Amino acid sequence: MFFVTVLSIWTAMHAYVLARLWRLPGLDSPLAHRLLLVVFALLWLAYPVARVLERRGHVTLAHPLEWIGAAWLGTIFFLVVCLFFGDLVTGFGRVWPTAALPARTTAVGAALLLATIALVQGTRSPVVEEVTITSPKISPDQNGLRLVQLSDLHVGALLNSKWLQKIGTQVANLEPAAVVITGDLVDGNARRVAQVLPELQEFTAPLGVWAVTGNHEYYAGLEASVEVLRQAGFHVLRDEWAELVPGVVLAGVDDLTARRQFGDSRDPLPATLAGRPPGLTILLSHTPWKVEEAAAAGVDLMLSGHTHAGQIWPFNYITGLQYPYMEGRYQVGGMTLYVSRGTGTWGPRMRLPRAAEITVITLRSAP
């Protein structure tokens, strides 16, 4: 049912854009119409076929198709948004018929410009965001302790070993005491991530690399994904806690979104946080849900991702309906929540308006 729904939406998007391009100047001829039909059919097929080929292990065939299909996925989204706005302005060509074609031509130009800007933003190196956490629970011995948060790397066909090496260099240059990965390192194929284990094993820190699962680890096969993370040398926290240093506890839960999707309604927080020693508690949770519950349970800092901050405008408005804590820093009771907009991208290598991020969290002691 999910596949049928997604394919139906995908088809409807193509049909809508094709109908709006049909009478534009330069495209209103039998030859142009035939070319449009062929091009749109190929673009409609590119992304779904690439995903099927990739899952079946035909990586050489899948890789170029996925690049084309993913770029088109973002571009057609902009085309739908801009053309629909033009239709609203002209009353779908009925209220203001003389403006219909100029509005559609302008919409296509705007969509292509936005797609270009988004592609540039999506292929930029992640920017470094600095976050300082001040608390009396942080002892003078741990004052200035630096953690680096990575989230939503989505390692796969589009974000591969060369990209991962650049991220590893960025992280190493930040000299963190520990690295925390808040889910979705695996995009959808654990075997593909296993091929870049040497690059993942370069992610090191004196206090270790710690990770939790995201929804895409579930989609790729939870146990296979966790095994890959462990082979990379990461400490995977699955509804459990560990003492990072005396007085600083790291706790982590398996992804809350995937739990809901797979019918697991249990609240993991009580068991995850039970029995931890006193001090500062940092919770790693891929999805920024159960925020108030975490604050009430005595968590001091919650680190999440998942939302990508909507990744592509205006999709952020839709994402915000389901995830009210969508990007950046929030104060919830006595707890600080930080939601990363992600280090990688899902689907198209596009971001608008803001680039991906690597987050540096510095712990400061206070009276």
N, C-alpha and C positions, 0 to 999 in steps of 0.2 A: 504493500500500500504506500509506503514511504517513497519507494522508487517510482511508482506510477505518478504520485503527486508531484515529485520534483521534475520528472520528465514532462509532465503536463504544463507546469509553470515555464519551464525552459522553452517548450514549443510555443506557448502563447506569447512569450517575449519576442521570439523571432518573427512570429506572424504579425505582431503589432508593428515592430520596426520596419519590416518589409512593406507593409501596407502604407506606412508613412513615407517611405522612400520612393514608392512606385511612380508618383507623378512629379517628382522634383525635376527641375531643369537639368538636362544632361542625362537623366535616367528614364525619361519618358519615351522610350522607343522599344520596338520588339527585341532588338539585339540586346539592349541594356537590361530588359526584363529577363531574358534568358540567362544572361550572365549573373544577375542578382539571384535568381533561383538556384543556380549551380553553387555560387559562392556561399549563400546562406545555408544550403544543404550541407556543404562540407564543414562550415563553421559549427553548425548544429551538432554534427557528428563528432567533431574533434575532441572535446573534453570527455564526454562519456566513453568513447572508444579508447582514449588514452588511459583512463582509469581502469577499464576492463583489461587492457593489454598489460598494464603495470601489475595488476593483481595476479595475472597468469604468468608473470615472469618474463615477458617480452619487453625488457627495459629499453633496448636499442630503438625499437619502433615507438614505444610509448613516450620517450623523452621529448622529441621535437613536437609531437602532437599535443603533449600536455602544455608545453610552453605556449603554443599557438592558442589552444583551447582556453587556457587560464587567462591569457591577455584578452581574448575575446569575451570571456565571462565578465571581466570588469568593464570592458568597453560597452558591451550591450546593456549593462546595467545603467551606465551613464546615458546611453541613447534613449532607453525607456523613460528615465526620469526627465530628461530635457524635452523630449518630444511630447510627453504627457503634459508637462507644464505649458508648452506651446499650444497644445490642444485646449487646455483650460482657458488660456488667454483669449483664444479665438472662438470659444464655444464649440470646439471640435469642427471648425470650419463652417458652421451653420449660422452663428451669430455674426461673425465677421469674415465672410468667405474670401474677400480679396486679400486678407492678411494671412490666410492659411499656409500658402506655399512659402512666403517669406519667413513666417514664424518657424516652419519646419526646417528650412534651410539654416536659419540662425541656430536652431536647437541642435542640429547635427554638428555644426561648427563648434558650439559650446561643449558638446559631449566629447568630441575628439580632443579639444583643448584640455578638458578636465582629466581625460584618460591619460594624456601625455604627462601632465603634472603629477598625477597619482603614480604613474609608472616610475618617474624620476624619484619621488618620495619613497616608493616601495623598494627601490634598488639601492638607496643610500645605506651607508653603514648606520647601525643604530646609534642614537644620541645617548649620552650618559646623563641620567637624572640623579641628583643628589638628595637624599632624605636623611635627616638627623632625628634620632629618637633619644630624648632626654628623660631619664627616670631615676628616682632614688634607689630602685632595685638593682641598678647597674653599679657594681662595686668599682672603686678607684682602679683596681687591678685590670678591669675590663674596659676602662675608659678609652674611647677611640677605636674600639673593635669594629672592623669593617666587614660587612657582608655584601656580596654581589648577588642580585636576583636576576635570573634569566627565566623567561616564561614564553611558552608558545613558540618554540623554535621551529616546529613542524618540519623536521628533517625528512627529506624525501627526494623526489625527482627534481624539483625546482630549487630547493635549498639543500645543496649537496656538500661534498667534502671541501671544495675550495671555499665556499661561503663559511663553512664551519671553522675552517682554519683561521679566517679573518676574525670571527667572533672569539675564538680561543686566544688570539693575540691581543684583542681589546681587553679581555678579562684579565689576562696575565699582567698587562700594563697597569691595571688598577690595583694590583697587589692586595687582593682581599685575604682576610683570615679564613673565610669560608665562602663557598658558592652554594646558593640554594636555587633549585630549578622547580618552578611551581607548575609542572604539568605540560602535556602536549609537546614533549620533545619528539615523540614519534608522530608522524603525520597520519599514516594509515597502513603502513607495511613495515612490520618489525624486521623482516629480512633485509629491506633496503637500509635500515639504520644499522644493522649488524655489519654491513659493508664499510661503514665509516667508524668502526670501533677505534682504529688507531687515532683518528682525530678527536674522538670523544675522550679517549684516555689521556689526551694532552690537557684536559681541563683538570687542574689540580689546585689545591690550596692547603695551607698548613693544618687547618682543622677539618679538611675534607670537603667533598662535594655531596650535597644532600638533595634528594629529589622526592616528589610525590607524583602520583599518576594524574593524568587529565582524561577527558572523555575520549580523546583519540587513542590513548593507550588501550582503552577498552575496545574500541572499534578494530584496532589492529590485532587484538588478542591479548588480554590482560597479562597472563602469565608469561607469554613470549616477550612482551614488551618489558616487563619487570626484569626478566632474565637478561635482556640486552643492557638495561641500565646498570645492573649489577656487574655484568662483564666489563662495562666501561669503568668500573671502580667506584660507582656512586653508592651512597647509603640511601636505600629506598625506605621511606617511612610510610608504613601502611597501617593507619589507625594506631599509632604508637608514638612514644616520645623517646628522646635521647638527650643526655646532657652534653651540650656542645663544649662548654667550659664550666667550671664551678660557678653557679649562680645564673647561668643562661641555658634554658631548656628549649630544644627544638621539638615541636610536635607536628605530625603530618597525617592527613586523612586521604584515603582514596577519593576520587572525584565525586562530588555531590550531584552534578548534572547526570553523569552516567549511571549513578546509583538509581536515580529517579527513573531514567529511561529503561533500565533493566529491572525495574520493579522492586528495588530494595528500599524500603521506607524507614529503615532503622536510623536513628540518630547516632552517628559515630562519636560525637564529641565527649560524652561522659566517660566512656571506656578509654578513649584516646588520652584524655587529660588526667585520668585517675592515677594517684600515687606518685605524681611528679614532685621533685624536691622544691623547696622555696627558691624564689628568684624570679628573673624575667622570663616570661613564657612567650615564645614566638610560634605561631601556628601557620603552617603551610597548607593552604587549601586552594586547589586550582580554581574552583568556582567561588565567587564572592557571595555565597549564601550562608545562612545561619550566623550572620554577623553579630546580631544582638545576643544570640545564645552564647557565642564565643566570648563576648565582652562580659556577660553575666557569669561565665565560668572562670573568670580571672585571667583570660588571655590579655597580654599587654600589647602585642603587635601581631597583626594578621596580614600575611602576604598572599596575594591572589593574582590571577590573570584571567584568561579565558575569553574576555569580552573583546579584545583587540581594540577597545575604544570605538567599536563599530567598524574599524579598519577603513571603510570607504564611505565618505559622506554621500548621501544623507542616510546611509544605513544605520548610523549611530542612533537616530531617533527610534528606529525599530528595536535595536538592541537594548536601548534604555528602558523600554517597556517591561522587559523581563529581568533586567539587571540594573536596579536603581543605583548600586555602587558600581560605576562603570569605568572610571579612570581616575588615577591620582590618589591623593591623600584625604582620608576622612577621619573624624574623631567620633567614635561611638562609645558613649559612656566614658570609662577610663581607658579604653583601648584605641590604639591607632590602627586603621586599616589602610593598606596601600595596595591599589590595583594597578598592575602593570598593563600597559597597552600592547605588550608583547615584543619579543625580540625578533621574531620572524613574521611570516604572513601565511595565511591559509588561502588556497586557491590562487588568485592572481597575485603577482608580485607588485601590488599596488597599495598605496596608502594615501588617504586624503582626509584632513589636511595635515596631520602630523606624522612624523617618521616613527619607526620602531624605536625601542629603548632598551638599554641596559641600566639597571637601577643599583646604585651604591647606597647602602644603609649604614650609617655610622652611629654607633651606640655611645651615648655620653652619660656619665654619672652626674647626679644632681644631689643637692643637700636633701 
